[in-house]
């Protein structure tokens, strides 16, 4: 026994060194949550649920370990369209009373639960409604293989409360375990440690030992296979997609390594990706351990894998350090867009990075032009109080946030800024912070008393004022300069042969973006004959080309445009096309006809966004 003691001590010491420690964060009142975490807060979830495809419902129990800091007699959760059947307290499951507050648009109702000052566990029995916004139930014909049904969730921003009663604020973090029962021919996956093979029971268990906010709770159920890319990365997809997906994402492990060299260790264990059916409403969603991806990223030539760099980047900015409220979303998306570009530069090279910079800046200018330079949503720190927080999410927090961080990098130098970011991620790891928290940290650790540096950066102008700041950096690319020259001359020299000079996705996108507004149908036909944009372009190229085709009434492309809009549910890309269509009376009629055909395959958030647009 005595001989074993030193060994036991060393093992215990190593275990302590490897174990993550989580600092308690201060709580701010989130206008999009009914919870009062300063009084009583959820800290851990044990979820036990059954997924029923026939009724399109999830039924089960959410057992919350809570911290009743105020020693009060109530804890408040968020719920939206849930059916709460019973609530009990503690391991003994002592019955208690609960009540629902007044329903508020987008937000659902407050779930008030009576507790005791010493209560540490609350058990909520419930089932979901088939119209739960977060859950997309797909028929077999809506999947790639068309053999089995499919379920996936999308919690951001305030939709997790439609499938789990929770304190649904990004400022409240918790760990969780889950037991999920699904049909035996399907497999369940979550934003946690995941199985890689289907079992015979249909029962799967999960553990997420890092504290996450509710919007990062995620589930997917389907006929899925797994293939490893390297020791800590891999891909899940339907059988007909898995081989293509593994090849497309072959650089995933390299991306993780590159990110670690830039900004510190990846702290989530494995990093896997799940390719979803086309009705997924976003390009990607950064659910911890398991990024959800649109199938549109599988282009067959790895040309769209920069999206992977963005979702991976969230493992530092967003998942590790999270915006405390949806008014602070730029802390997630602006930082992640910066990290994305840096990963892309490290993996794909400087020329690629410069082209991406130019494309990024164009998106920013286009978004601000559409909203107007004085619009309050063109600020980094926005106000979404009283609104659906999704309405405040445009490309601006991504691209203006990225441009802001580029400005800081230019002012202090890349090496110093990398050190600052690495320390920032480390100091706030597994915490949720506000813009004001960032500003305080920034001033204390970077600007300090340097008035000249503060004047160079113009922090307040970037964060709190609308429009384009006066010190924004102009992005340039020699490759794009060459295409700009082609744009000035192709009408004289002809289109033939240009596809040999304009090859990459970035180059083609830039060429399309700056085609003249007075294109003739004959010129559209010549360009299409040379590049085959209508029938052979990848997702991004098709989207950009279809905008031009709609504007120029290029009727040849209309059937393909319609098929494209029915086959995908990526909200941002669809809105771009619908907005272009409704600029004319005949286009508006066409848009409504396409929407009627397509809406059954769209995610509910996509349906709502398009409906709002068409009703304007």
PyMOL commands that set and color helices and strands:
alter all, ss='L'
color gray80, all
select helices_A, chain A and resi 2-18+140-142+160-162+214-216+242-248+252-263+295-297+306-313+326-328+330-348+350-371+376-378+389-392+396-412+414-427+435-447+451-457+459-464+478-493+498-500+505-513+521-531+533-536+539-551+555-567+571-581+585-601+604-614
alter helices_A, ss='H'
color red, helices_A
select strands_A, chain A and resi 41-52+57-67+74-79+83-89+94-95+98-100+109-114+121-127+135-138+150-153+173-181+187-190+203-213+219-222+225-230+233-237+271-275+284-285+290-293+321-323+431-433
alter strands_A, ss='S'
color yellow, strands_A
deselect
rebuild
show_as cartoon
